[in-house]
Amino acid sequence: MDDEGQTLVVLKRILYHRYVVLIHLKEEQIVSHVLHHLCTKSMYL
């Protein structure tokens, strides 16, 4: 494999990793937001 191909593979891995991390963070934010929403709702009941 030539250097250019190797660089592309590395870039793809980095981008993929970032993408996965971003999705994970997004999910955590959504989950905590929903939990917070449920907690505040149950306090008013």
Order of alpha helices (4+ residues) and beta strands (2+ residues): alpha
